[in-house]
Structures are given as C-alpha cells and as structure tokens.
Amino acid sequence: MRLLSILLLMMAAMPSQAQRDSLAIRPWESLLVDLSTAEDLSAADWEDQYEVLCDMEQEPLNINTATREQLLQLPFLNPQQVEDIHVYLYQYGAMKSLGELAMIPSIDYTTRSLLTYFVRCDEVPRRPTSLGRMLQYGHHTFMASASIPMYERKGDKEGYLGSPYRHDVRYRFQYSDRLTFGILGAQDAGEPFFAEKNHLGYDYYSFYAEAHRFGCLKSLVVGRFRSSWGMGLVMNNDMNLGKMATLTALGNRSYGLRAHSSRYAANYLQGAGATVTLGRGLDLSAFASYRKVDATLSGDSSAISNIVDNGYHRTATEMAKKDNESETMAGANVSWHHNGFTLGATGTYTSYSKQLAPDTRQRYRVYYPAGNDFWNASIDYGYICHWFSVRGETATGSCQSVATINTATLTPSSKVTLLALYRFYGKKYYAMHAKSFAEGRRVQNENGGYLGVRWTPTRRLTLQAYTDYAYFVAPTYQAQVSSHAWDNMVQAQYTTDRLSISARYRFKTREQDNAEKTALTNVNTHRGRLWVTIGQGMWRWTTQGELSFTDQEKNSFGWLAAEQVSVAYRWLKATASIGYFHTDDSESSVYAYEQGTLYGYSFSSLYGKGIKYALTARADLGNLTVIARLSTADYFDRDHISSGYQQIDRSSKTDLQLQVRWRL
C-alpha cells in the first residue's frame, strides 16, 4: 500500500518539478522576502540567510540522513515538522520520493514545494563513505564576482585608499552535506588591494572546513565559523529571525556549529569547534576561538570605546581601526533530546586584550559591557508533541543580571497554530555574542510579549498575524527615558503551481525623543505590500506594490510600483525589472527586491522620487555559468546622491555586476 502511494505521489510531483527547473526566478526568494521584513533584519542577517539557502540549493540535503540542526537552517521549517520527518523515517524507513512528504500532516503544500529546492532522497549508505571517496567524488566550485560603478564618488577622487571596484573570489569543495571546505577573498569598493594593512591582497579572507556524521563526531568546523545554541541568549552569532519568521519557526531556533563562508567581515569565530554524540539524544559541543577585531580606541589607546562590525576599511580612519584588538573566546554546550523533551546548558568565556570602556555620556550606553573578561551561562529547555510545545532559555553572567525568553505553541488542528512568546532582558544583562528575538538590536533592556497565529484554511491559502509589545526600562537610542513600542502585522498568502499572491499590512508605533529632546513623542508607521507572481513554463512575472506612511511631528507618505519579468530558454535566462518610487522623505522609505547574482541579494531602500530598473542575464554553459546585471537608479528630486565620501554629483547611478562560476 505504501509503495502504491509513493508511485502516485511521484507522478503528481513530476510536473511541478519540471516547471521548477525551467524558471529563471527561484520562488524561495519570494518566501525569504515574505518571512524577513527589511526593517527588522540587518544587512548581515539578510546576507547570511540568503547565502545559506544558496549553498543548500546547490547541494541539497539528503532528507534520509540530515540532522535536526541541518534541517532547522531552513527558515520555513519548525521543530515540530523536523520531529515529524524523523518520526516518519523511523517508522517507515528511508523515503523513496519527496512526494512522501504529503504523508506528514504538519507539512503543508507550500512547505513541501519549497523543500524540493533544498532536500533530495538518496539511499542511506550501508557503509560509511571514506574520506578518500569524498575527496574523489566531491564538487569543486570556482567563482569570481565584480561590481563596477559607472560613476565617481567623492571618496574615489580623494579620501578612499583603493579602487572603486567591489570584487571577490571563492573556491568551495563539497561532497553532499558531509564535507565542505573553501576560501573566500573579498574587497569592498574603496578598500586598498596589496597595500596598507592588506599586504596579502584582499581586505578580507574567510577560510573554512566543515564535516558531518563521522562516527560519533556529529559535526566539526575548522577556520572561521558560526555558533548558535539554545535560543541565543548566550551564544548566537549566526542568523537572526524576523518576527514573521519567528511565527513560521514557532519561536524555535538552534543551529549548532557551521562554517562561515559569507563575505560579511565581522561577528564570526576563528579556530575550531566540534559536536560529538555521547549517547542516544545526548550531544556535547565545544569551541575555541581567537581573532582580531576592529575597534575604536580611547585617546591614549589603552581602552576600547566601541567595537566596529561594519567591515569597511576604505579611509585612513577606518583602516586605523582594523585588527587593533583581539578577542579570545571559548564555549561549550550539552544538549539532550528524547521523546520530544529537550534540555541543554551553555557556557562561554570571552576576553579582550584591551579593556572595554564605552562612552557612558550617551545615556543608552550606561549599561554596555565594560572590562576585559566576561562569562555567561544558561539553561534551555523544551517539550514538543503533536499539538503542544514549549521552549525557553534563561541566562546570566558576569553582568550579575538575568535574561529569559519562553515560548508556548498550541496546535488545536493541522490548520491552526497559536504562538505566545515572552522575554525579559535585564537592563544590566549582556553577552558578547547574544542574538535573539527582540524589538531592539540587543539582548538587553527589554521586556515584552508576542502573540501570533497561523491559519491555513485550505492547502493553498495561509493567513498569519502577530502583535508584539515591548517596554524599555532604561534609555535607548533616540529615547532618553523609559519608552515602549507596539508592532502589529497581518499577512495573507495564496499559492498554486503557477500563481502566488502575498498581501501584508503592518502598523508600528514607538516612542522616541521629540526634536527638542524635552519629551517623548509617538512615531506611527503604516506599511502595506502586495506581491503577485505568475509563472508558467519558461516565464515568470512579478508585480510588487508598496505603501508607507509615517506620522510623527510631520506626516510622510511614500509608495512604490514595480514589475519584474523573467524568461528562460535552454541555456539562457534573463530578468528585467522596473520600479517607480515616490516618497516625501527618508521616513517613508520603500523597499524593492530584485533578482540578483548568485550569493548576492538585492533589497534596496529607496526614498525621494525616481525610477529603479535593472536587467540580468544568465548563461549556463555546461559547467560554466556567466551572469551579468546592469542596474540604474534615476532620481528626479535631486542633483546629487548620498553624502560625505559616498556622494555622487549627479542624479543617477548605474552599476554593472559580473559573475563567473565554474563547477567541476
């Protein structure tokens, strides 16, 4: 009976799979836009999420052997779905087709469609694959990218130490999801090449190696890597979740250790880390890291005023901050999973060669970490069953304060999910690499509650909504006294094989200082977005509309209308996009997503009046892929763009991006 069901599901899946391979735009990119609002995530988080999904698309996971941590890297999977996948494999054995995912009630139609991009069904090898066989049959990928500006910035004439071109090179070896190693060299526009402190050429290098499932060794990372345990209160320098993605993932994230292959030049670890299996469901992880960090030093260079994480070294001032401080860090985590129960403990120790001494004249920095040595420890806990789950983490440290985050999920039916989240981050709490659910940018000085609901009345229609309230006891940036924020969003998404419609409305209010800094005033922001994608065979058409309205001491209104069309014919794929934006000022900025190059997202923040258009062409010539992208932004309300060293003395700017990839 199971064999008959599998055959029928395979036949049903074949047309959609063929259609997927012929499209020039990957639908999972639209999903990432739906799950991650640009206002909530930093550029680094966007880049991390995008690059992880690009890597997993190139080498999909074998769903029959993938670990819990590997599957949870997919932002649209929650722990309950991962648990159900593993239960299915335990009961029925290895999947023969991804069509079998339809037999798992918690995995809906949209999730099954997206999984086809990132997982595959391979037989489970009877004997462990040897290292020599992996090296023999793995894939080598060489990639080079460059961005060429068709304009001149002020800093290009005087101020920047290097050329105006942004470029990078990558080498990556990968055997399935078992073994990966590579190196990346990257240069931002304006940074010197083989000059100043960059005597090895590129301004930034990342070298990494990652291995999984070698006996009791569950994972191993060497070189530059990321780490995330529990719910991020003590250790998470990996991806962050936006509020909508939190609802999809049911507030649950724990990635473990993974290689840092991104060109983002900050917030990584450097050294080695490993996870070993001590027994059924019991894992022990540990890492050690030493790296140089960028920092602004005090006047006599004896202390650190601020750690700099933007990675820019274009001017003499920025170059002077490069690698002038060192960070030594070690950490460990023990976790236990059994029959839906989860229990873990995390500890970290961090030391800096110079003392941290933040400028406490700025009131929101009063409780920032100060000193040389810091420790943190936490326990995390959870339970998952088919209709109910809880998860939480409570942490403390040398700060002598407490942070806690706790979630509860209720699934009364396969169509409805309710999520409640509460967090309390003490105003004195800090951890040097903490990142978790928050309205602010730090796991500090925040007390709030979040309620979310996800309803799937039909297999193609999904409705989601959340409300989130946050209170800040101590001053924050732009608020000199205690303040609060309230954020609300509702979203509807309808998906078929050929059509996807997504509509969203968001209302957010936050208190901040008035112009005179004598009292607090409410800043009310309304945002609406409509996203429609139609695709059939070789083409795909996307329409995007966005509205923005901000009510502060003055009103600001903006809107965007954009079109994007993609066609694919044999080895050639092309995408053209055009968008008109009209905003009163930067307070009502709008966001436009466009098709980019591999490992390069394009999510532009636009304000003023103008047109943004782009043309991307991709040629797949066997093992060789060549991509070219030409984009232009024309502004109608100004005679120059940006300011400072980035200022362009004209009303338009055009960029050419080139990329070559060779796979062996």
C-alpha positions as CSV (number, residue, x, y, z in Angstrom):
1,M,0.0,0.0,0.0
2,R,2.8,2.4,0.9
3,L,4.6,1.6,-2.5
4,L,1.4,2.4,-4.4
5,S,1.0,5.7,-2.5
6,I,4.6,6.6,-3.3
7,L,4.2,5.9,-7.0
8,L,1.1,8.1,-7.2
9,L,2.8,10.9,-5.3
10,M,5.9,10.7,-7.6
11,M,3.6,11.1,-10.6
12,A,1.9,14.1,-9.1
13,A,5.2,15.7,-8.3
14,M,6.8,15.4,-11.7
15,P,5.1,18.3,-13.5
16,S,5.8,20.8,-10.7
17,Q,9.5,19.6,-10.6
18,A,9.9,20.1,-14.3
19,Q,8.4,23.5,-14.1
20,R,10.6,24.5,-11.2
21,D,13.8,23.7,-13.2
22,S,12.7,25.9,-16.1
23,L,12.0,29.0,-14.1
24,A,14.5,31.9,-14.2
25,I,13.5,33.1,-10.7
26,R,13.6,30.8,-7.7
27,P,10.3,31.0,-5.8
28,W,12.1,30.5,-2.4
29,E,13.5,34.0,-2.9
30,S,9.9,35.4,-2.6
31,L,9.5,33.3,0.5
32,L,12.5,34.9,2.1
33,V,11.1,38.3,1.4
34,D,7.8,37.2,2.9
35,L,9.4,35.9,6.1
36,S,12.0,38.6,6.6
37,T,11.0,42.2,6.7
38,A,13.8,44.5,5.7
39,E,13.1,46.9,8.6
40,D,13.7,44.1,11.2
41,L,16.9,42.5,9.8
42,S,20.3,43.9,9.3
43,A,22.2,43.6,6.0
44,A,24.3,40.9,7.6
45,D,21.3,38.8,8.6
46,W,19.9,39.1,5.1
47,E,23.2,38.1,3.6
48,D,23.6,35.1,5.9
49,Q,20.1,33.8,5.3
50,Y,20.4,34.2,1.5
51,E,23.9,32.6,1.3
52,V,22.9,29.6,3.5
53,L,19.9,28.9,1.2
54,C,22.0,29.3,-1.9
55,D,24.5,26.8,-0.6
56,M,21.8,24.3,0.3
57,E,20.2,24.7,-3.1
58,Q,23.5,23.9,-4.8
59,E,24.0,20.8,-2.7
60,P,20.6,19.7,-1.3
61,L,20.4,17.8,2.0
62,N,19.7,14.1,1.9
63,I,16.5,14.1,3.9
64,N,17.1,10.5,4.9
65,T,20.3,11.3,6.8
66,A,20.0,15.1,7.6
67,T,20.4,16.0,11.2
68,R,18.0,18.1,13.2
69,E,20.4,21.1,13.2
70,Q,20.8,20.9,9.4
71,L,17.1,20.9,8.7
72,L,16.4,23.8,11.1
73,Q,18.6,26.0,9.0
74,L,15.7,26.2,6.6
75,P,13.7,29.3,7.8
76,F,10.3,27.8,6.8
77,L,10.7,24.6,8.9
78,N,9.8,24.5,12.5
79,P,10.9,21.9,15.2
80,Q,7.6,20.1,15.1
81,Q,7.9,19.5,11.3
82,V,11.5,18.3,11.7
83,E,10.5,16.0,14.6
84,D,7.7,14.6,12.4
85,I,10.1,14.0,9.5
86,H,12.4,12.0,11.8
87,V,9.5,10.0,13.3
88,Y,8.3,9.1,9.7
89,L,11.8,7.9,8.8
90,Y,12.0,5.9,12.0
91,Q,8.6,4.2,11.4
92,Y,8.7,3.7,7.6
93,G,12.4,3.8,6.6
94,A,14.1,6.0,4.1
95,M,12.0,8.0,1.7
96,K,11.9,6.9,-1.9
97,S,10.5,10.2,-3.2
98,L,9.9,13.7,-1.8
99,G,6.2,13.0,-2.6
100,E,6.1,11.1,0.6
101,L,6.2,14.4,2.5
102,A,2.5,14.6,1.7
103,M,2.0,11.8,4.2
104,I,3.2,14.0,7.1
105,P,0.2,16.1,8.2
106,S,2.2,19.0,9.7
107,I,4.0,19.7,6.4
108,D,1.6,21.8,4.2
109,Y,1.6,22.2,0.4
110,T,3.7,25.3,0.4
111,T,6.4,23.8,2.6
112,R,6.5,20.6,0.5
113,S,7.0,22.7,-2.6
114,L,9.8,24.7,-1.0
115,L,11.6,21.6,0.3
116,T,12.1,20.3,-3.2
117,Y,14.8,23.1,-3.6
118,F,16.8,22.1,-0.6
119,V,16.4,18.4,0.0
120,R,16.7,15.2,-2.0
121,C,16.1,11.5,-1.5
122,D,19.2,9.3,-1.6
123,E,19.7,5.9,-0.3
124,V,21.3,5.6,3.2
125,P,24.8,4.1,2.6
126,R,25.3,0.8,4.2
127,R,28.9,1.6,5.0
128,P,30.3,5.0,6.0
129,T,31.8,6.8,3.0
130,S,35.5,7.1,3.3
131,L,37.3,10.4,3.2
132,G,39.2,9.4,0.1
133,R,35.9,8.7,-1.7
134,M,34.5,12.0,-0.7
135,L,37.6,13.9,-2.0
136,Q,37.4,11.9,-5.2
137,Y,33.7,12.4,-6.0
138,G,33.0,15.8,-4.5
139,H,32.3,19.0,-6.4
140,H,34.8,21.9,-6.9
141,T,33.4,25.3,-7.5
142,F,35.3,28.4,-8.5
143,M,33.6,31.8,-8.6
144,A,34.6,35.4,-9.2
145,S,32.3,38.4,-8.9
146,A,32.8,42.1,-9.5
147,S,30.7,45.3,-9.2
148,I,31.7,48.1,-11.5
149,P,30.2,51.6,-10.8
150,M,29.6,53.8,-13.8
151,Y,30.0,56.9,-11.7
152,E,32.5,58.6,-9.4
153,R,32.1,59.1,-5.7
154,K,33.7,61.9,-3.8
155,G,35.9,59.4,-2.0
156,D,37.1,58.0,-5.3
157,K,38.7,61.3,-6.0
158,E,40.1,62.0,-2.5
159,G,39.6,60.0,0.7
160,Y,39.4,56.3,-0.3
161,L,42.6,54.3,-0.2
162,G,41.7,51.9,-3.0
163,S,39.9,51.4,-6.3
164,P,36.1,52.0,-6.7
165,Y,35.5,48.3,-7.7
166,R,33.9,45.7,-5.4
167,H,35.1,42.2,-6.1
168,D,35.6,38.8,-4.6
169,V,36.8,35.3,-5.4
170,R,35.6,32.0,-4.0
171,Y,36.7,28.4,-4.0
172,R,34.5,25.7,-2.5
173,F,34.7,21.9,-2.3
174,Q,31.6,20.0,-1.3
175,Y,30.6,16.4,-1.0
176,S,26.9,16.2,-0.4
177,D,26.2,17.6,3.1
178,R,29.1,15.6,4.6
179,L,32.2,17.5,3.8
180,T,32.8,21.2,2.8
181,F,35.9,23.3,2.7
182,G,36.8,26.5,0.9
183,I,38.3,30.0,0.9
184,L,36.8,33.4,0.1
185,G,38.6,36.7,-0.6
186,A,36.5,39.9,-0.7
187,Q,37.1,43.6,-1.3
188,D,34.6,46.4,-0.8
189,A,34.7,49.5,-3.1
190,G,37.4,51.9,-1.9
191,E,39.5,49.4,0.0
192,P,43.2,49.0,-0.9
193,F,44.5,45.9,-2.6
194,F,48.0,44.7,-1.7
195,A,48.5,48.0,0.2
196,E,48.2,49.4,3.7
197,K,47.3,46.6,6.1
198,N,46.1,44.5,3.2
199,H,49.6,43.1,2.3
200,L,48.1,39.7,1.4
201,G,45.8,41.2,-1.2
202,Y,42.2,41.2,-0.3
203,D,40.9,43.2,2.6
204,Y,39.0,40.1,4.0
205,Y,39.5,36.4,3.8
206,S,37.4,33.5,5.1
207,F,38.9,30.0,5.2
208,Y,36.7,27.2,6.5
209,A,36.2,23.5,6.7
210,E,33.1,21.6,7.8
211,A,32.4,17.9,8.2
212,H,29.3,16.0,9.4
213,R,28.5,12.4,10.6
214,F,31.8,10.7,11.0
215,G,31.0,8.1,13.6
216,C,30.3,9.7,17.0
217,L,31.6,13.0,15.5
218,K,28.4,14.7,14.6
219,S,30.0,17.9,13.2
220,L,33.4,19.6,13.0
221,V,34.3,23.1,11.9
222,V,37.8,24.5,11.4
223,G,38.8,28.0,10.4
224,R,36.1,30.6,10.5
225,F,32.7,29.5,11.7
226,R,29.4,30.5,13.4
227,S,27.8,29.1,16.5
228,S,24.2,29.2,17.9
229,W,22.9,27.3,20.9
230,G,19.6,27.4,22.8
231,M,17.6,30.5,21.9
232,G,20.5,32.8,21.5
233,L,20.7,34.5,24.9
234,V,24.4,33.4,25.5
235,M,25.7,32.3,22.1
236,N,24.3,33.2,18.7
237,N,26.5,34.9,16.1
238,D,24.5,33.2,13.3
239,M,21.3,34.2,11.5
240,N,18.6,36.1,13.3
241,L,14.9,35.7,12.8
242,G,12.4,38.4,12.0
243,K,9.1,38.5,13.7
244,M,7.2,36.8,10.8
245,A,9.8,34.1,10.5
246,T,9.6,33.5,14.3
247,L,5.9,32.7,13.8
248,T,6.8,30.2,11.0
249,A,9.6,28.6,13.0
250,L,7.4,28.6,16.2
251,G,10.0,30.7,18.0
252,N,12.4,27.8,18.0
253,R,16.0,28.0,16.6
254,S,19.2,26.2,17.4
255,Y,21.7,25.8,14.6
256,G,24.8,24.4,16.3
257,L,28.1,24.9,14.5
258,R,28.5,25.8,10.9
259,A,31.2,27.2,8.6
260,H,31.4,31.0,7.9
261,S,31.5,31.2,4.1
262,S,30.0,34.7,3.9
263,R,31.8,37.8,2.7
264,Y,30.4,39.6,5.9
265,A,33.7,40.6,7.6
266,A,32.6,40.6,11.3
267,N,30.9,38.6,14.0
268,Y,32.5,35.3,13.2
269,L,34.6,33.0,15.3
270,Q,38.1,31.7,14.3
271,G,39.5,28.4,15.5
272,A,37.8,25.1,15.8
273,G,34.6,23.6,17.2
274,A,33.0,20.1,17.3
275,T,29.9,18.3,18.3
276,V,30.1,14.7,19.5
277,T,27.3,12.2,20.3
278,L,27.8,10.8,23.8
279,G,24.7,8.6,23.6
280,R,21.2,8.4,22.1
281,G,20.0,12.0,22.1
282,L,22.9,13.4,24.1
283,D,25.4,15.7,22.3
284,L,28.4,17.7,23.6
285,S,29.7,20.7,21.7
286,A,32.7,22.9,22.3
287,F,34.7,25.5,20.5
288,A,37.8,27.7,21.0
289,S,38.3,31.0,19.0
290,Y,41.0,33.7,18.7
291,R,40.6,36.5,16.2
292,K,41.4,40.1,15.6
293,V,38.6,42.6,15.7
294,D,38.1,46.2,14.5
295,A,37.7,48.7,17.3
296,T,37.7,52.4,18.1
297,L,40.3,53.1,20.8
298,S,40.3,55.7,23.5
299,G,42.6,58.8,23.2
300,D,45.6,57.1,24.8
301,S,44.8,53.7,23.0
302,S,44.6,51.9,26.4
303,A,40.9,51.0,26.1
304,I,38.2,50.2,23.6
305,S,35.5,52.8,23.1
306,N,33.5,50.8,20.6
307,I,33.8,47.5,18.7
308,V,33.3,48.2,14.9
309,D,31.5,45.5,12.9
310,N,30.8,47.0,9.5
311,G,33.9,45.6,7.9
312,Y,34.8,48.8,6.0
313,H,38.4,49.9,5.6
314,R,38.2,52.5,2.9
315,T,39.7,55.6,4.5
316,A,42.7,56.2,6.7
317,T,40.4,56.5,9.7
318,E,38.6,53.2,9.0
319,M,41.9,51.4,8.3
320,A,43.3,52.6,11.6
321,K,40.6,50.6,13.4
322,K,41.3,47.4,11.6
323,D,42.6,44.5,13.7
324,N,43.8,46.6,16.5
325,E,42.1,44.5,19.2
326,S,42.0,40.7,19.8
327,E,39.2,38.6,21.2
328,T,39.7,35.2,22.8
329,M,36.7,33.0,23.4
330,A,35.7,29.5,24.4
331,G,32.4,27.9,24.9
332,A,30.6,24.6,25.4
333,N,27.0,23.2,25.2
334,V,25.5,20.0,26.2
335,S,22.0,19.1,24.9
336,W,19.7,16.2,25.4
337,H,16.7,15.2,23.1
338,H,14.4,12.4,23.9
339,N,10.7,11.7,23.1
340,G,10.1,15.4,22.4
341,F,11.9,16.6,25.5
342,T,14.9,19.0,25.2
343,L,17.3,20.1,27.9
344,G,20.6,21.9,27.4
345,A,23.2,24.0,29.1
346,T,25.6,26.6,27.6
347,G,28.6,28.4,28.9
348,T,31.0,30.9,27.3
349,Y,34.1,32.9,28.3
350,T,35.3,36.0,26.4
351,S,38.4,38.0,26.9
352,Y,39.7,41.1,25.2
353,S,43.3,42.3,25.1
354,K,42.2,45.8,26.0
355,Q,39.5,47.0,28.4
356,L,36.1,47.8,27.0
357,A,35.2,51.3,28.1
358,P,32.0,52.6,26.4
359,D,31.2,56.3,26.3
360,T,28.6,56.4,29.1
361,R,27.9,60.1,28.5
362,Q,25.4,58.7,25.9
363,R,22.7,57.5,28.3
364,Y,21.8,54.4,26.3
365,R,25.3,53.1,26.7
366,V,25.4,53.3,30.5
367,Y,24.8,49.5,30.9
368,Y,27.0,48.4,27.9
369,P,29.7,45.8,28.9
370,A,32.8,47.2,30.5
371,G,36.0,45.4,31.4
372,N,38.3,42.7,29.9
373,D,36.8,39.4,30.9
374,F,33.2,38.2,30.6
375,W,31.4,34.9,31.2
376,N,27.8,33.8,30.6
377,A,25.8,30.6,31.3
378,S,22.3,29.5,30.6
379,I,20.0,26.5,30.6
380,D,17.5,25.9,27.8
381,Y,14.5,23.5,27.9
382,G,11.6,22.4,25.9
383,Y,8.9,19.9,25.0
384,I,7.2,19.1,21.7
385,C,4.2,16.9,21.0
386,H,1.9,16.9,18.0
387,W,-0.5,19.6,19.4
388,F,1.6,21.5,22.0
389,S,5.1,22.7,22.6
390,V,7.1,24.9,25.0
391,R,10.6,26.2,24.7
392,G,12.8,28.6,26.7
393,E,16.2,29.7,27.9
394,T,17.3,31.5,31.0
395,A,20.8,33.1,31.2
396,T,23.0,35.1,33.5
397,G,26.7,36.0,33.6
398,S,29.4,38.3,35.0
399,C,26.9,41.1,34.4
400,Q,25.0,39.8,37.5
401,S,21.7,40.2,35.7
402,V,19.2,37.8,34.1
403,A,17.7,37.3,30.7
404,T,14.9,34.8,29.9
405,I,12.8,34.0,26.8
406,N,10.0,31.5,26.8
407,T,7.5,30.3,24.1
408,A,4.4,28.2,24.1
409,T,2.7,26.8,20.9
410,L,-0.7,25.4,20.6
411,T,-1.9,23.5,17.5
412,P,-5.5,22.6,18.0
413,S,-5.7,21.3,14.4
414,S,-3.5,20.8,11.5
415,K,-4.7,24.1,10.1
416,V,-4.3,26.4,13.1
417,T,-1.2,27.3,15.1
418,L,-1.0,29.8,18.0
419,L,2.2,31.1,19.4
420,A,2.9,33.1,22.6
421,L,6.4,34.4,23.4
422,Y,7.6,36.3,26.5
423,R,11.0,37.8,27.0
424,F,12.7,39.7,29.8
425,Y,16.2,41.0,29.2
426,G,17.5,42.9,32.2
427,K,18.9,46.4,31.6
428,K,22.3,45.2,33.0
429,Y,22.3,41.9,31.2
430,Y,24.8,41.4,28.3
431,A,26.5,38.6,26.5
432,M,29.2,39.4,23.9
433,H,27.6,37.2,21.1
434,A,24.0,37.1,22.1
435,K,21.2,37.5,19.4
436,S,17.6,36.5,20.0
437,F,14.1,37.7,19.5
438,A,14.0,41.4,20.2
439,E,12.4,44.7,19.2
440,G,15.8,46.4,19.7
441,R,19.1,45.3,18.3
442,R,20.5,43.9,21.6
443,V,19.5,41.2,24.1
444,Q,19.4,43.9,26.8
445,N,16.9,46.3,28.4
446,E,13.7,44.8,27.0
447,N,10.5,43.3,28.4
448,G,7.8,42.2,26.0
449,G,5.2,39.8,24.8
450,Y,4.4,38.4,21.4
451,L,1.2,36.7,20.2
452,G,1.0,35.1,16.7
453,V,-1.5,33.0,14.8
454,R,-1.1,31.0,11.6
455,W,-4.2,29.6,9.9
456,T,-4.3,27.5,6.7
457,P,-8.0,27.2,5.8
458,T,-7.1,25.5,2.5
459,R,-3.9,23.9,1.3
460,R,-3.1,26.9,-0.9
461,L,-4.1,29.8,1.4
462,T,-2.2,30.8,4.5
463,L,-3.1,33.6,6.9
464,Q,-0.7,34.9,9.5
465,A,-0.8,37.7,12.1
466,Y,1.1,38.8,15.1
467,T,1.1,41.6,17.8
468,D,4.2,42.4,19.8
469,Y,4.6,44.8,22.7
470,A,8.0,45.8,24.1
471,Y,8.9,48.0,27.1
472,F,12.4,49.5,27.7
473,V,13.1,50.4,31.3
474,A,16.4,52.3,30.7
475,P,17.1,54.9,27.9
476,T,17.5,53.6,24.4
477,Y,18.9,55.2,21.2
478,Q,16.6,58.2,20.5
479,A,14.8,57.8,23.8
480,Q,16.3,59.5,26.9
481,V,13.8,57.9,29.3
482,S,11.7,54.7,29.6
483,S,9.8,54.0,26.4
484,H,7.7,51.4,24.7
485,A,6.9,50.0,21.2
486,W,4.0,48.2,19.7
487,D,4.2,46.2,16.5
488,N,1.4,44.5,14.5
489,M,1.2,42.7,11.2
490,V,-1.2,40.6,9.2
491,Q,-0.3,38.7,6.0
492,A,-2.2,36.5,3.6
493,Q,-0.5,34.3,1.0
494,Y,-2.2,32.2,-1.7
495,T,0.0,29.8,-3.7
496,T,-0.6,27.4,-6.6
497,D,1.8,25.8,-9.1
498,R,1.5,28.9,-11.3
499,L,0.3,31.7,-9.1
500,S,1.5,33.3,-5.8
501,I,-0.2,36.2,-4.2
502,S,1.0,37.8,-0.9
503,A,-0.5,40.8,0.8
504,R,0.7,42.4,4.0
505,Y,-0.2,45.3,6.3
506,R,1.9,46.4,9.2
507,F,1.3,49.0,11.9
508,K,4.0,50.0,14.3
509,T,4.2,52.7,17.0
510,R,7.3,53.6,19.0
511,E,8.1,56.3,21.5
512,Q,11.2,58.5,20.9
513,D,12.5,61.9,21.7
514,N,10.9,64.9,20.2
515,A,13.1,67.4,18.3
516,E,13.9,69.4,21.4
517,K,14.5,66.2,23.5
518,T,12.2,67.5,26.2
519,A,9.6,64.8,25.9
520,L,8.7,61.6,24.1
521,T,6.5,61.5,21.0
522,N,4.9,58.6,19.2
523,V,6.2,57.6,15.8
524,N,3.4,55.8,14.0
525,T,4.4,53.8,10.8
526,H,2.0,52.1,8.4
527,R,3.3,49.8,5.7
528,G,1.4,47.8,3.1
529,R,2.7,45.5,0.4
530,L,1.2,43.4,-2.4
531,W,3.3,40.8,-4.2
532,V,1.8,38.8,-7.2
533,T,3.8,36.3,-9.1
534,I,2.6,34.4,-12.2
535,G,4.7,31.7,-13.7
536,Q,4.2,29.1,-16.5
537,G,6.8,27.1,-18.4
538,M,9.6,29.3,-19.4
539,W,8.5,32.7,-17.9
540,R,7.6,34.3,-14.6
541,W,6.0,37.7,-14.0
542,T,6.1,39.5,-10.6
543,T,4.2,42.7,-9.6
544,Q,5.1,44.5,-6.4
545,G,3.3,47.4,-4.8
546,E,4.2,49.1,-1.5
547,L,2.8,51.9,0.6
548,S,4.5,53.6,3.5
549,F,3.0,56.3,5.9
550,T,4.8,57.7,8.9
551,D,3.0,60.0,11.4
552,Q,5.5,61.8,13.7
553,E,5.8,65.6,14.2
554,K,5.0,65.7,10.5
555,N,3.5,63.3,8.1
556,S,5.5,61.4,5.5
557,F,4.0,59.3,2.7
558,G,5.6,57.0,0.1
559,W,4.7,54.4,-2.5
560,L,6.4,52.0,-4.9
561,A,5.1,50.2,-8.0
562,A,7.4,47.6,-9.6
563,E,7.3,44.9,-12.3
564,Q,9.7,42.1,-12.9
565,V,9.6,39.5,-15.7
566,S,11.9,36.5,-16.2
567,V,12.2,34.2,-19.2
568,A,14.3,31.0,-19.6
569,Y,15.1,29.3,-22.9
570,R,17.5,26.4,-22.8
571,W,20.9,27.7,-21.5
572,L,19.9,31.4,-21.4
573,K,17.8,33.1,-18.6
574,A,17.0,36.8,-18.4
575,T,15.2,39.0,-15.9
576,A,14.1,42.6,-16.4
577,S,12.7,44.9,-13.7
578,I,11.5,48.4,-13.3
579,G,10.0,50.3,-10.4
580,Y,8.8,53.8,-9.7
581,F,9.0,55.2,-6.2
582,H,7.7,58.4,-4.7
583,T,8.2,59.3,-1.1
584,D,8.2,62.5,0.9
585,D,11.5,61.8,2.6
586,S,13.6,59.0,4.2
587,E,11.0,58.5,6.9
588,S,8.7,56.8,4.4
589,S,11.3,54.8,2.6
590,V,10.1,51.8,0.5
591,Y,11.9,48.6,-0.2
592,A,12.3,46.9,-3.6
593,Y,13.5,43.3,-4.1
594,E,15.2,42.5,-7.4
595,Q,16.7,39.4,-8.9
596,G,20.5,39.4,-8.2
597,T,23.6,37.4,-8.9
598,L,24.4,34.1,-7.1
599,Y,25.1,34.7,-3.4
600,G,24.2,38.4,-3.9
601,Y,20.8,39.7,-2.8
602,S,19.3,43.0,-3.9
603,F,17.0,44.6,-1.5
604,S,17.1,48.3,-2.0
605,S,15.8,51.0,0.4
606,L,14.5,53.9,-1.7
607,Y,13.3,57.4,-0.9
608,G,12.6,60.5,-2.9
609,K,11.3,60.3,-6.4
610,G,12.7,58.3,-9.2
611,I,12.9,55.0,-11.2
612,K,14.9,51.9,-10.5
613,Y,15.4,49.5,-13.3
614,A,17.7,46.5,-14.0
615,L,18.5,43.8,-16.5
616,T,20.0,40.5,-15.5
617,A,21.2,37.8,-18.0
618,R,22.5,34.3,-17.1
619,A,24.1,31.8,-19.4
620,D,24.5,28.2,-18.2
621,L,27.1,26.6,-20.5
622,G,27.6,23.1,-19.1
623,N,29.8,23.5,-16.0
624,L,30.3,27.2,-16.7
625,T,27.8,29.9,-15.6
626,V,28.1,33.6,-16.5
627,I,25.9,36.3,-15.1
628,A,25.7,40.0,-15.9
629,R,23.5,42.5,-14.2
630,L,23.1,46.2,-15.1
631,S,21.0,48.4,-12.8
632,T,20.2,52.1,-12.7
633,A,18.6,54.4,-10.2
634,D,17.4,57.7,-11.6
635,Y,16.3,60.4,-9.1
636,F,14.0,63.2,-10.2
637,D,14.2,65.3,-7.0
638,R,18.0,65.9,-6.5
639,D,21.2,66.8,-8.3
640,H,23.4,64.6,-6.2
641,I,23.1,61.2,-4.4
642,S,24.2,60.3,-0.9
643,S,26.6,62.4,1.2
644,G,30.2,62.5,2.5
645,Y,32.7,60.3,0.7
646,Q,29.8,58.4,-0.9
647,Q,28.4,61.5,-2.6
648,I,27.8,61.2,-6.3
649,D,27.5,64.6,-8.1
650,R,24.7,63.5,-10.5
651,S,21.1,62.5,-10.3
652,S,21.5,58.9,-11.4
653,K,23.8,56.0,-10.8
654,T,24.5,52.8,-12.8
655,D,26.2,49.7,-11.6
656,L,27.4,46.7,-13.6
657,Q,27.8,43.3,-11.9
658,L,29.6,40.4,-13.4
659,Q,29.9,36.9,-12.1
660,V,31.5,33.7,-13.4
661,R,31.1,30.3,-11.8
662,W,32.9,27.1,-12.9
663,R,31.8,23.7,-11.3
664,L,33.8,20.5,-11.7
